[in-house]
Amino acid sequence: MKILIVEDELKTADYLYKGLTEQGCVVHLAHNGIDGQHMALENDYDVIVLDAMLPGLDGFSVLRALRALRQTPVIMLTARDSVEDRVKGLHDGADDYLVKPFSFLELLARLQALTRRGRTQEPMQLKIANLQIDLLARKASRGNTRIDLTAKEFSLLAVLARRQGEILSKTAIAELVWDMNFDSNTNVVEVAIKRLRDKIDTGFTPRLLHTIRGMGYVLELRELPDARHEEGRDP
């Protein structure tokens, strides 16, 4: 079992590292949210143990960024024991939640249960009509034409593609791509959507990135316009 532990308390991290390696696990450590997010996105782990309170980025932010691209099982291990915190962690995509102080044997049992559950491995290649997205290589193309995207543009495309057919609000996109609370006075989402649409739709058919007025954005193949919603394009 290959495990990533994201924990800023050195004693707790060392305790987990020693205990899990003695169980034959391969264990990687990160002591802040920024390093933890990078390692979680760049490496394949069987399960991630993630603290909620971390320097750099908190655990909830790391979890949202991870869920935008990967479905690695996550157990949140934290001293935050309120119902609101547990609900928030589970809502953001945590698979389990264990409050400190904890029993090592209970943690081990939960980790083993998560890996046995065998969450389906997320495909690294996504395709919508003639749009192809390689999540691992972080490349996109339409037909034989490669599409050059910035890092943020690719992250935005990946979020939309992983949830193709689902209308995502500006608030959801801001949290998933920029890890920020949505400010109605900023047009960062609209600008990013327009730039992405120009790259993946302009000059290609069919058009795939749609604006649903008053609701958000959706990436999907449509045979005919959806009469239920009035569709508009960003300026």
C-alpha positions as CSV (number, residue, x, y, z in Angstrom):
1,M,0.0,0.0,0.0
2,K,1.4,3.4,-1.1
3,I,0.3,6.2,1.2
4,L,0.8,10.0,1.3
5,I,0.5,11.6,4.7
6,V,0.0,15.4,4.7
7,E,0.5,16.4,8.3
8,D,2.3,19.4,9.8
9,E,2.6,18.1,13.4
10,L,6.1,16.4,13.2
11,K,5.5,14.0,16.1
12,T,2.2,12.8,14.5
13,A,3.8,12.5,11.1
14,D,6.8,10.5,12.4
15,Y,4.5,8.3,14.5
16,L,2.4,7.5,11.4
17,Y,5.4,7.0,9.2
18,K,7.0,4.6,11.6
19,G,3.8,2.6,12.3
20,L,2.8,2.3,8.6
21,T,6.2,1.4,7.3
22,E,6.4,-1.3,10.0
23,Q,3.2,-2.6,8.3
24,G,5.0,-2.8,5.0
25,C,3.5,0.3,3.5
26,V,5.4,2.8,1.3
27,V,4.9,6.1,2.9
28,H,5.6,9.6,1.6
29,L,5.4,12.7,3.9
30,A,4.4,16.3,3.3
31,H,4.3,18.9,6.1
32,N,2.3,21.7,4.4
33,G,-0.6,22.0,2.1
34,I,1.3,23.2,-0.9
35,D,3.7,20.3,-0.9
36,G,0.9,17.9,-0.2
37,Q,-1.2,19.1,-3.1
38,H,1.7,18.9,-5.5
39,M,2.6,15.3,-4.4
40,A,-1.0,14.2,-4.4
41,L,-1.5,15.4,-8.0
42,E,1.9,14.3,-9.4
43,N,2.0,10.8,-7.9
44,D,-0.2,7.8,-7.7
45,Y,-1.2,6.7,-4.1
46,D,-3.5,4.0,-2.9
47,V,-4.8,6.3,-0.2
48,I,-4.0,9.8,1.3
49,V,-4.1,10.8,5.0
50,L,-4.8,14.5,5.0
51,D,-4.9,16.9,8.0
52,A,-7.4,19.8,7.9
53,M,-5.2,22.5,9.5
54,L,-2.1,22.9,7.4
55,P,0.2,25.8,6.6
56,G,0.2,27.1,3.0
57,L,-3.1,25.6,2.0
58,D,-5.6,24.0,4.4
59,G,-6.6,20.4,3.9
60,F,-10.1,21.3,2.5
61,S,-8.4,23.3,-0.2
62,V,-6.0,20.5,-1.0
63,L,-9.0,18.1,-1.1
64,R,-10.9,20.2,-3.6
65,A,-7.9,20.6,-5.9
66,L,-7.3,16.9,-5.8
67,R,-11.0,16.0,-6.5
68,A,-10.8,18.2,-9.6
69,L,-8.4,15.8,-11.2
70,R,-8.1,12.6,-9.2
71,Q,-10.3,10.2,-7.2
72,T,-7.6,8.9,-4.8
73,P,-9.2,7.7,-1.6
74,V,-8.7,10.3,1.2
75,I,-9.1,10.0,5.0
76,M,-9.1,13.3,6.9
77,L,-7.2,13.0,10.2
78,T,-7.7,16.1,12.2
79,A,-8.4,17.7,15.6
80,R,-11.4,19.5,14.1
81,D,-14.3,17.4,15.4
82,S,-17.4,19.6,14.9
83,V,-20.2,18.3,12.8
84,E,-19.8,21.2,10.4
85,D,-16.2,20.3,9.8
86,R,-17.0,16.6,9.2
87,V,-19.8,17.5,6.8
88,K,-17.6,19.9,5.0
89,G,-14.8,17.4,4.6
90,L,-17.2,14.7,3.3
91,H,-18.9,17.2,1.0
92,D,-15.6,18.2,-0.5
93,G,-14.8,14.6,-1.3
94,A,-13.2,12.9,1.7
95,D,-13.9,9.2,1.9
96,D,-13.5,9.0,5.7
97,Y,-12.9,11.2,8.7
98,L,-11.0,10.4,11.8
99,V,-10.6,12.8,14.8
100,K,-7.5,13.2,16.9
101,P,-6.5,11.6,19.3
102,F,-7.0,8.4,17.4
103,S,-6.1,4.7,17.6
104,F,-3.4,3.6,15.2
105,L,-5.1,0.3,14.8
106,E,-8.4,2.0,13.9
107,L,-6.6,4.2,11.4
108,L,-4.9,1.2,9.8
109,A,-8.2,-0.7,9.6
110,R,-9.9,2.3,7.9
111,L,-7.0,2.6,5.4
112,Q,-7.2,-1.1,4.6
113,A,-11.0,-0.8,4.1
114,L,-10.6,2.1,1.7
115,T,-8.1,0.3,-0.4
116,R,-10.2,-2.9,-0.4
117,R,-13.2,-0.9,-1.5
118,G,-11.3,-0.5,-4.8
119,R,-12.6,2.9,-6.0
120,T,-12.5,2.7,-9.8
121,Q,-9.4,4.2,-11.1
122,E,-10.1,7.4,-12.9
123,P,-9.3,7.2,-16.7
124,M,-6.4,9.4,-17.7
125,Q,-7.8,9.9,-21.2
126,L,-11.1,11.7,-21.7
127,K,-12.9,12.2,-25.0
128,I,-15.9,14.4,-25.9
129,A,-16.8,14.2,-29.6
130,N,-13.4,14.9,-31.3
131,L,-11.9,16.7,-28.2
132,Q,-9.3,14.5,-26.6
133,I,-7.8,15.3,-23.1
134,D,-4.8,13.5,-21.6
135,L,-4.9,14.2,-17.9
136,L,-1.6,12.6,-17.2
137,A,0.4,14.4,-19.9
138,R,-1.8,17.5,-19.5
139,K,-2.4,17.9,-23.2
140,A,-5.5,18.4,-25.3
141,S,-6.4,18.2,-29.0
142,R,-9.3,18.3,-31.4
143,G,-8.9,15.8,-34.2
144,N,-5.3,16.0,-35.3
145,T,-4.9,19.6,-34.0
146,R,-3.1,20.1,-30.8
147,I,-4.5,22.8,-28.5
148,D,-2.0,24.9,-26.5
149,L,-3.3,25.7,-23.1
150,T,-1.9,27.5,-20.1
151,A,-1.8,25.6,-16.8
152,K,-5.0,27.3,-15.5
153,E,-6.8,26.7,-18.8
154,F,-6.0,23.0,-18.7
155,S,-7.1,22.8,-15.1
156,L,-10.4,24.5,-16.1
157,L,-10.8,22.1,-19.0
158,A,-10.1,19.1,-16.9
159,V,-12.7,20.1,-14.3
160,L,-15.3,20.6,-17.0
161,A,-14.4,17.4,-18.8
162,R,-14.5,15.3,-15.6
163,R,-18.0,16.6,-15.0
164,Q,-19.1,16.7,-18.6
165,G,-22.8,17.1,-18.9
166,E,-23.0,18.8,-15.4
167,I,-23.6,22.5,-15.2
168,L,-21.0,24.1,-13.0
169,S,-21.7,27.5,-11.4
170,K,-19.1,30.3,-11.4
171,T,-18.7,29.7,-7.6
172,A,-17.9,26.0,-8.1
173,I,-15.4,26.7,-10.9
174,A,-13.7,29.4,-8.8
175,E,-13.3,27.1,-5.9
176,L,-12.1,24.1,-8.0
177,V,-9.7,25.9,-10.3
178,W,-8.5,28.9,-8.4
179,D,-9.2,27.8,-4.8
180,M,-10.9,31.0,-4.0
181,N,-14.3,32.2,-2.7
182,F,-16.3,33.7,-5.5
183,D,-16.4,37.5,-5.7
184,S,-19.3,38.7,-7.8
185,N,-17.2,41.8,-8.7
186,T,-14.5,39.8,-10.5
187,N,-14.8,38.4,-14.0
188,V,-12.0,35.9,-13.7
189,V,-14.2,33.0,-14.5
190,E,-15.9,34.6,-17.5
191,V,-12.5,35.6,-19.0
192,A,-11.1,32.2,-18.5
193,I,-14.1,30.5,-20.0
194,K,-13.9,32.8,-23.1
195,R,-10.2,32.1,-23.6
196,L,-10.8,28.4,-23.2
197,R,-13.8,28.5,-25.6
198,D,-11.8,30.4,-28.2
199,K,-9.1,27.6,-28.1
200,I,-11.3,24.5,-28.0
201,D,-14.3,25.6,-30.0
202,T,-13.3,28.3,-32.5
203,G,-12.8,26.8,-35.9
204,F,-14.0,23.4,-34.8
205,T,-17.3,21.6,-34.9
206,P,-19.4,20.7,-33.0
207,R,-19.3,23.4,-30.3
208,L,-18.8,21.8,-26.9
209,L,-18.5,24.5,-24.2
210,H,-21.9,26.0,-23.5
211,T,-23.0,28.9,-21.2
212,I,-26.3,28.4,-19.4
213,R,-27.6,31.8,-18.5
214,G,-28.2,32.2,-14.8
215,M,-26.7,28.8,-14.0
216,G,-23.1,28.4,-15.2
217,Y,-21.2,26.4,-17.8
218,V,-21.2,22.9,-19.2
219,L,-19.0,20.9,-21.5
220,E,-21.0,18.4,-23.5
221,L,-21.9,17.3,-27.0
222,R,-25.4,18.5,-28.0
223,E,-27.3,17.3,-31.0
224,L,-29.8,20.1,-30.7
225,P,-30.0,23.2,-28.4
226,D,-31.5,22.5,-25.0
227,A,-34.9,24.3,-25.1
228,R,-35.1,24.3,-21.3
229,H,-32.5,27.0,-21.0
230,E,-31.7,30.1,-22.9
231,E,-28.1,29.8,-23.9
232,G,-25.7,32.7,-24.2
233,R,-22.1,33.4,-24.9
234,D,-19.8,35.5,-22.8
235,P,-18.7,38.7,-24.4
